[in-house]
Each structure stands twice: as C-alpha cells, then as structure tokens.
Amino acid sequence: MSQEDSSGYPYIPYGAPYGEQPPPQYGHGYGSPPPAPSSGPTANAIVALVLNCFSVVSCCNIFGIPGAILAGLALGRATTRPQTARTMLVWSWVLFGAGLVFTLGTFVFLGANGHLDD
C-alpha cells in the first residue's frame, strides 16, 4: 500500500488508516546544539574598564590607572583564561573602590579644614 518516494519518505495515500502508516524515518535531526554561552567575565570587565577610565578622567583617581590596566588585561584573557581574568577583575574593582574612598576622603578632609570655602 505504501511506496517509496524519490526523497526517501514513504508515500502514504490520503485516507489510509492510522495503523497502516509506517514510522517516520528520522534523519540527522536539527543539527548540532548551539555552543554554550561564554562563561568568561567579559561584561564585568567592560564595566570595570569604563568606570576606572572615567574615574581617572573625572576625579583624578590615581588608583584608576592600574585598575583600568587590570580590567583591560582581564578583558583580553576572559575567553582563554577565565579564572585569571576573574582574579584581575577583583583587583580592578578593589582599586576602583579604594580610589573612590580616597577621593571622597580627600574632599571631606579639605571641606572640614575650610580649604573648599570661597
């Protein structure tokens, strides 16, 4: 009752009972699964790099320079050595925070001593 089509799928006439249909012939499926998302810290490295560069330019934050260098190195190593990149990012954020605390402390000190009064 069923014949092979030139495409390899069996020919099933219209109205054939369900029990007489042969099982479908599965081919290769849908292909290989998509690659896993990168587990590297690229987004965090970009944010750290931008904030450290901004802190150097806007606040004269001296700790932002090594923080930006570490964030840039971490961005370059995010796909090849993610554990090293994470360590560099932690130090980059520590330097950013230390610079921010130092800058705020300097302004509080100058304001308390009257150097900012005009």
Legacy VTK file of the C-alpha trace (Angstrom):
# vtk DataFile Version 3.0
C-alpha trace
ASCII
DATASET POLYDATA
POINTS 118 float
0.000 0.000 0.000
2.886 2.410 0.597
5.622 3.118 -1.890
8.982 4.823 -1.519
9.128 8.371 -2.792
12.269 9.680 -4.520
13.001 11.805 -1.421
13.222 8.722 0.808
9.935 9.293 2.625
7.223 6.659 2.268
4.169 7.523 0.213
1.005 7.296 2.287
-2.224 7.653 0.317
-4.902 10.004 1.556
-7.330 8.328 3.900
-5.055 5.451 4.897
-5.842 4.118 8.357
-3.523 5.212 11.126
-2.312 1.723 11.933
-1.018 1.172 8.412
1.296 4.165 8.421
4.964 3.264 8.760
7.011 5.036 11.432
8.732 8.197 10.253
12.311 7.915 9.096
14.360 10.274 11.184
17.426 11.781 9.620
20.057 13.897 11.255
17.563 15.857 13.320
18.025 19.550 13.810
21.793 19.619 13.706
24.275 20.147 16.459
23.253 22.062 19.568
24.249 25.704 19.795
27.511 26.478 21.555
27.341 27.124 25.280
27.410 30.787 26.262
30.798 32.089 27.207
31.404 31.781 30.908
34.097 34.437 30.782
33.619 37.693 32.665
33.504 39.946 29.606
30.615 42.209 30.640
32.072 42.750 34.091
35.456 43.559 32.550
33.946 46.135 30.205
32.104 47.865 33.060
35.230 47.884 35.234
37.312 49.279 32.371
34.843 52.078 31.617
34.380 53.070 35.270
38.100 53.040 36.005
38.825 55.184 32.930
36.009 57.553 33.877
37.328 57.851 37.434
40.795 58.758 36.144
39.435 61.471 33.877
36.790 62.956 36.133
38.176 62.582 39.655
41.918 62.407 39.051
41.796 58.981 40.677
45.343 57.650 40.674
44.137 54.133 41.565
42.030 54.067 38.413
45.056 53.732 36.137
46.177 50.304 37.414
42.509 49.340 37.754
41.911 50.153 34.089
45.039 48.241 33.088
43.900 45.179 35.051
40.385 45.409 33.582
41.819 45.627 30.069
44.040 42.611 30.663
41.087 40.727 32.126
39.015 41.559 29.069
41.713 40.106 26.848
42.002 36.931 28.921
38.288 36.387 29.568
37.925 33.647 26.961
41.322 31.973 27.217
41.923 32.008 30.985
38.684 32.924 32.794
39.969 32.214 36.312
42.915 34.588 35.870
40.551 37.167 34.380
38.246 36.919 37.396
41.172 37.479 39.754
42.257 40.544 37.784
38.706 41.863 37.853
38.502 41.510 41.612
41.676 43.577 41.964
40.394 46.074 39.429
37.213 46.597 41.456
39.236 46.807 44.692
41.416 49.527 43.181
38.330 51.354 41.902
36.758 51.257 45.367
39.974 52.310 47.087
40.338 55.245 44.722
36.736 56.262 45.289
37.175 56.134 49.069
40.448 58.068 48.817
38.866 60.758 46.631
35.832 61.154 48.881
38.086 61.229 51.955
40.186 63.948 50.379
37.109 66.109 49.673
35.788 65.589 53.196
39.182 66.470 54.673
39.509 69.594 52.526
35.942 70.636 53.289
36.357 70.120 57.045
39.522 72.231 57.099
37.943 75.081 55.169
40.037 74.725 52.008
36.927 74.484 49.836
35.363 77.709 51.203
35.463 80.604 48.872
LINES 1 119
118 0 1 2 3 4 5 6 7 8 9 10 11 12 13 14 15 16 17 18 19 20 21 22 23 24 25 26 27 28 29 30 31 32 33 34 35 36 37 38 39 40 41 42 43 44 45 46 47 48 49 50 51 52 53 54 55 56 57 58 59 60 61 62 63 64 65 66 67 68 69 70 71 72 73 74 75 76 77 78 79 80 81 82 83 84 85 86 87 88 89 90 91 92 93 94 95 96 97 98 99 100 101 102 103 104 105 106 107 108 109 110 111 112 113 114 115 116 117
